[in-house]
Amino acid sequence: MFLKIFVAILAILPLTGVAGADDALRSAVNNDARPAEERARDVYRNPYETLRFFGIEADQTVVELFPGNGWYTAILKPYLAEHGRFVAAHFSLQRDPLPPFYERVLDGYKERFPDAEIAPFNPPEQAEAVALGEADRVLTFRNIHSWLRDGQLDDVFAAAHTMLRPGGVFGVVGHRLPEDCEQDPEAASGYVKESLVIATAEAAGFRLAERSEINANPEDTADHPDGVWMLPPQSRVPDDADADHFAAIGESDRFTLKFVRD
């Protein structure tokens, strides 16, 4: 009888651990300290489901590439605070030429997260936010078009591969261009083909482990006159356009890809 009870306890313990991690992540997502305007985006960005898809756990070292104003940082940083490590691979002010908004966004991020661990990221010159092979997860959200525009996409993916330990995951979310559309090499619309991202990752040494439609939006046709920025939350709609139409679409259609460094 004692042996049966002992075996039963061993069977339950792993499940309890997983449930605890889920609860902690859900608490980080539902944290009232997150601004209301950011929490309003959860219906489109599905942070809990997305981070679970990428296999985020509270004891990992997680690098977020180009975290912008910190939408995901506000979830990841407190979630990892006790047992893990969060690193923001943010805009580098050593870039030449320096896009005018880089300094403003970086200053805002530092003011919002004064104790965050921040590393300048501008590959190939500045490509190591953590030591080689130290990261369990490298994540990026809605940045692919910027790196494609700047001719850095190959270098960024190579840097992600170098930072990850074997078995580590590179999680990518991006605005999706339909495969039957022509890809603008500068991604001026903000949309990028999923196949291009997969090919770039595989060339960097990654294996596509899984893809998800968590962040898909079939209402988004990805052919807006001024690109993805006509949709929420930017909603840059000219006065002569139907703002209600673009608001009703919601945020962009997005691919969600999980790559593994073998």
N, C-alpha and C positions, 0 to 999 in steps of 0.2 A: 504493500500500500504506500509506504513512504517513497519508494522508487517511482511509482506512478505520479505521485504529487510533485516530486522533484522534476520529473520530465515535463509535466504540465506547466510548471512555473517557467522552465527554460523556454518552452514554446511560446509563452505569453510575452516574455521580456522584450524580444525584438519588436513585436507589434506595438508595445507600449512606447518604445523609444521613437518609432516612426510617428505615432500619433502625437507625441509631445512636440516633435519638430514641426509637424503640421500646425499644431495649435500656436506655437510661438511665432511662426511665420504669419499666420492669419491675424494674430494680435498686432504684429508689426504693420500689416496692411491696414487694419481697422483702427489704428492708433489715432485718437482724437487730436494729437499734436500735429498731425499732417494737415496742411491747409485745406479748407473746404473745397477750394477751386481745383486742387490736385486730386482729392478723393472723388470729385465728380467725374474725373477721367477714367476711373477704374472700370467703368462699364465698357469702355473701349479697349483699355490696355491690359485688363485681366492680370494684374500683377501677381496675385497668389497662384493662379493656374500656370502662368508663364514661368515663374521662378521654380515651382515644383517640377515643371517639365524639364528645366535645365538641371534639376537635381541639387538645388541649393540646400545646404545643411548649415546649422549654426556654428559648427567648429571649423569651417573652411576658410581658406584665404581666397578672397574674391576681388578681382580687379574689374572695375567698370571703366570702359574706354569712353572718353568724351561725355561725361555725365551732365554737361550743360548746366541748367539751373538746379539740378539735384532731385528731379522727380523720383527716380528710383533710389537715389542715395538716402532719401528720407525713410525708405523702407529697409534697405539693406544694412545701413550703418547701425541702427539700433539692434537689428536682428543678430548681427555678428559681434556686437560689442563685448559680450561676456566671454565667449569661447573662441571666436574666430578673428578674422582680420579683414577690414575693408580698405581698399586702396583706390583712390580716384586718379586715373590717368587722364589728366585734364589738359586744356589748351596750354601750349608753350608760348611764352612771350618772347622767346628767342627766335621765333619764326620771322622770316624776311621774304616777302612783305607780310606784315602783321594785319590780318583782317580787323577792321575797326571795332567789331563787337567782341573780339576775343578778350581784351582786357576788361571790358565792362562785365561780361558774363563770369569771368574768373574771379573778379573782385566780389561780385555778388555771391558766388559760391562760397568763397572764403568767409564772408561775413555771415552767411547762413550756417556754415559748418566750420566754426573756428578751430575745432580740434580734429578735423579730418586729416587723414594721411593722404597728401596730394603729391603726385609725381608729374612733371612735365612730359607730355607725350607728343612727339613730332618725328615719327620714323621716316627714314632710317637713322637720323642723327640721334634722336632721343627715343629709344625703343624699349627700354627696360624699366617698367614701373615697379617691378619686383625682381629679385634675383632669378637667374635662369632656372626653370623648372620648379619654381616655388608656388605658383598659383594652382589652386584646385579648379577654379572657374574664372574665365575671362568672358565678360558680357558686354554687349553693345546694343543700344536701342536707337533706331532711326537715324543712324549716322552714315550709312553706306554711301548715300548720294554725295556727301561732302568729300569723302575720301576718293571716290571715283572722279569727281570734278577736279580735285587737286592732284590727281595722278599718284595717290598714295595707297590705293587699295591693296596692292600686292605687298607693300612694305608693312602695312598695318596687320594683315593676316599672318605674315611671317613673324612679326613681333609677338602676336598672340600665341602662336605655336611655340616660340622660344620660351615664353614666360610660363607656359603650362607644364605641369608634371605629366609623365606618361599616364594615360587614362583620364587626364583632365578634360574638361568640357569647355568648348567655345560656343557660347550662345548668342545668336544673332537675330535681331528683329529689324525689319526694314520695310519701307514703302514698296509695294509690289507692282511692277509693270507687267501687264499681260504678255505672255510669251509670243503672241502673234503681232506685237507692236515692235517698232524699230527702236533700239536702245540708243538714246543720245549719249555719246561718250562722256559728256560733261554732266549728265543727269540733271539738266536745268529744271526739270519738272519735279525733281525729288524722287521720282519712281525709278526702280532698278529691277531688272529681270532676276527672278529667283535662280534661274539656271546659271547666270553670270556669277552670282555669289557662290554657288556650289562649286563651280569650276575653279574659281579663285581660291577657295578654301582647300580643295583637293590638290591644287598645284602647290600650296603651302605645306602640304603633308598631312592635312586632316582627312578623316573619314566621316562622311555624313552618316550619323547614327540614326537620326529620326527627324521628321518634319511634322509640324502641327498646324492646324487651322484655328488655333485658339484665338488669334488676332485677325482672322479674316473678316472682311466686310464686303459682301457681294453687291452692296448698293453703290460702291465706289467704282466708277468706270475708268479712273486714272487718266482721263483725257481733258482735264480742266484747263481753261486758257492760261491761267497763271499758276498751274501746277498744284501740288499737294497743299500749298499754303492757303488755298481758298477754302479748305475744309477746317473744321475745328481742330485744335483750339486757336490757331492763328486767325482763321476766318478773314483773310485779307480779300474781301469781296468789293469790287468797284461799285460805285453808286448806281451804275446803270445795269447791274446784275441782280439776280434774285437771291438775296441773302438767305431767305428762308429755305430755298431749295438746297443750298450747300450745307446749311445747318442740319437739315433733315437727313442728309447722307451720313453724317457722323464723321468720325475720324477715318483715316485712310485704310484701305485694304493692306494687310501686312503679312509677310511670310515670317515664320518662326522656325528657325533651324538650329538643330543641335549637332555640333561637330565634336569629334573625339580625337585627341592626340594619342595614337597607339604607341 
